[in-house]
Amino acid sequence: MNLWVYPLLFLWTLIGLLISPVAFCFWKVVTGWSVARIARYFIWLYGRGWMLIVSPFVSFELQGFDKQYRERTPCIYVINHLSFFDTFCMAMQPVSNISFAVRAWPFRRLFWYTFFMRLARYLDVEELGFSESMEPAKAIVAAGGSILFYPEGHRSRDGELQRFYSGAFLLALKLGLPLVPLCISGTDILLPPGTFRMHPATIRMHALAPLDPAAFNGDDAHVTMRKQVKELMACELAKMCG
């Protein structure tokens, strides 16, 4: 598996880097999309290519991604974090116009992706902080994009949900956007934290019902929402993992 996936992933990445300038220009002419929208779509396509590469060893199962889900934009997504490959698995979603809220390290260390993350207007919430992230977040939403958060902030080492940070919930409340919890399992089997050795796995992603920010009031509304979402996700993940 490792001898198959890593060389093909390297080749797929190299091809993407080489053809991206021409592909960007062509897609701009054909669709008229903004550069950020195109970058998000190409990142989604890159993830779909990764899924194809690992498909001899990995099966993918989706639940809750119906027509109503696809039409629910813009919104705030939150998802648990188990593995480096969680981000690649976001291509399992039927929507591509999503900007990610991430910590600073991907911008600093994944230099071959950094340019595309900046084109896609990914939010470096660790560097900017919540207040300075508001304006770019508003611009993303105004242009029809959604934003995805890993509320734990880092990968779980034991598969259990870690403490949730408040940024996603504050943003949903301030912008009046529905918040959609997503649950993912199996990526910690595919690529456990702290190793580069992959294993065959079944990856499941379930979309839960959106939460209406209007249902949460008071100064601690984001805390109430955060706790409720964590409870819902923990319950769903327990079912997914048997």
SVG drawing of the C-alpha trace seen along z (x, -y; Angstrom):
<svg xmlns="http://www.w3.org/2000/svg" viewBox="-34 -43 42 46">
<polyline fill="none" stroke="black" stroke-width="0.4" points="0.0,0.0 2.7,-2.5 4.8,-1.7 1.7,-2.4 0.2,-5.4 3.2,-7.7 4.8,-7.6 1.4,-8.2 0.6,-11.0 3.9,-12.6 3.3,-12.3 -0.3,-13.7 1.0,-16.6 3.7,-17.3 1.3,-17.2 -1.0,-19.6 1.8,-22.1 2.9,-22.0 -0.5,-22.3 -2.1,-24.7 -1.1,-28.0 -2.8,-26.9 -5.7,-25.3 -6.4,-28.4 -6.5,-30.6 -8.7,-28.2 -11.1,-27.8 -11.3,-31.5 -12.3,-32.1 -14.8,-29.2 -16.5,-29.9 -15.7,-33.5 -15.2,-32.4 -12.9,-34.4 -9.4,-33.1 -10.2,-32.0 -13.2,-30.0 -11.1,-28.3 -8.4,-27.5 -10.9,-25.8 -12.3,-23.8 -8.9,-22.6 -8.0,-21.7 -11.2,-19.7 -10.2,-18.0 -6.8,-17.2 -8.5,-15.5 -10.7,-13.5 -7.5,-12.4 -6.1,-11.3 -9.2,-9.3 -8.8,-7.5 -5.2,-6.7 -6.0,-5.1 -9.2,-3.4 -7.6,0.0 -7.0,0.1 -9.6,-2.3 -13.4,-2.4 -15.4,-5.6 -18.8,-5.8 -21.0,-8.9 -24.2,-9.6 -26.4,-12.8 -25.1,-14.4 -28.4,-14.8 -29.6,-17.5 -30.5,-19.8 -27.0,-19.5 -25.5,-20.5 -27.7,-23.5 -27.0,-24.8 -24.5,-27.5 -22.8,-29.4 -22.4,-27.8 -19.8,-27.0 -18.6,-23.4 -16.9,-21.7 -15.3,-18.3 -13.2,-16.1 -9.6,-15.7 -7.8,-12.3 -5.1,-12.2 -3.0,-14.3 -5.2,-12.9 -8.4,-14.3 -8.0,-17.4 -7.7,-15.2 -10.9,-13.5 -12.8,-16.7 -13.1,-15.9 -15.6,-13.3 -18.1,-16.2 -20.3,-17.0 -19.4,-20.8 -16.1,-22.4 -16.5,-26.1 -15.0,-25.8 -12.2,-27.8 -10.4,-26.1 -9.6,-27.7 -6.2,-26.3 -3.3,-26.8 -0.1,-28.4 2.0,-25.3 0.6,-24.2 1.5,-27.7 5.0,-27.4 5.9,-23.8 3.8,-22.5 5.5,-25.0 4.3,-23.1 0.7,-23.8 1.1,-27.2 0.6,-29.2 -2.7,-27.4 -3.9,-27.8 -3.4,-31.5 -5.1,-31.7 -8.0,-29.9 -8.1,-32.4 -7.6,-29.8 -7.7,-31.5 -4.6,-31.3 -6.6,-31.7 -3.5,-31.1 -1.6,-33.9 -4.5,-36.4 -6.6,-35.6 -10.4,-35.7 -10.9,-39.5 -8.6,-39.9 -10.1,-36.8 -13.6,-38.4 -13.1,-40.6 -11.6,-37.9 -14.3,-35.5 -17.0,-38.0 -15.5,-38.4 -15.5,-34.6 -19.2,-34.3 -20.2,-37.3 -18.8,-35.7 -20.8,-32.5 -18.1,-30.4 -18.3,-28.4 -15.7,-27.9 -14.6,-24.7 -13.0,-24.4 -11.3,-21.7 -12.6,-22.8 -10.1,-20.6 -7.2,-22.6 -5.0,-19.5 -5.2,-15.8 -6.6,-13.5 -4.0,-11.0 -6.4,-8.5 -9.5,-8.9 -11.5,-10.7 -12.8,-14.2 -10.5,-16.8 -11.4,-20.2 -13.2,-22.4 -12.1,-25.9 -14.8,-28.6 -13.9,-30.3 -16.2,-28.4 -19.2,-28.9 -18.5,-32.6 -18.3,-33.1 -21.5,-31.2 -23.3,-33.4 -21.8,-36.7 -22.5,-36.0 -25.8,-34.3 -24.8,-31.2 -26.0,-27.6 -23.4,-25.4 -23.1,-21.9 -21.3,-19.2 -19.4,-16.6 -18.0,-13.4 -15.2,-11.4 -13.8,-8.0 -11.2,-5.6 -8.5,-8.1 -6.6,-7.3 -6.4,-3.7 -5.3,-4.8 -2.6,-7.0 -2.2,-7.2 -0.6,-10.3 3.2,-10.1 3.8,-7.7 4.0,-7.7 3.0,-4.1 -0.5,-3.7 -2.9,-0.8 -6.1,0.3 -9.2,-1.3 -12.8,-2.2 -13.4,-6.0 -16.8,-7.2 -18.1,-10.7 -21.5,-11.6 -23.2,-15.0 -25.4,-15.9 -28.4,-18.3 -27.4,-22.0 -27.8,-24.1 -29.6,-27.5 -27.6,-30.2 -30.9,-32.0 -31.6,-29.2 -28.8,-30.3 -29.0,-33.5 -27.1,-35.4 -23.5,-36.2 -22.5,-32.6 -24.4,-31.5 -21.3,-30.2 -20.4,-28.1 -23.9,-26.5 -23.6,-25.8 -20.1,-24.4 -21.1,-22.0 -24.2,-20.9 -22.2,-20.3 -19.6,-18.3 -22.2,-16.1 -23.9,-15.5 -20.6,-14.6 -19.5,-12.3 -22.7,-10.4 -22.5,-10.0 -18.9,-9.0 -19.7,-6.3 -22.2,-4.9 -19.9,-5.1 -17.1,-3.3 -19.4,-0.6"/>
</svg>
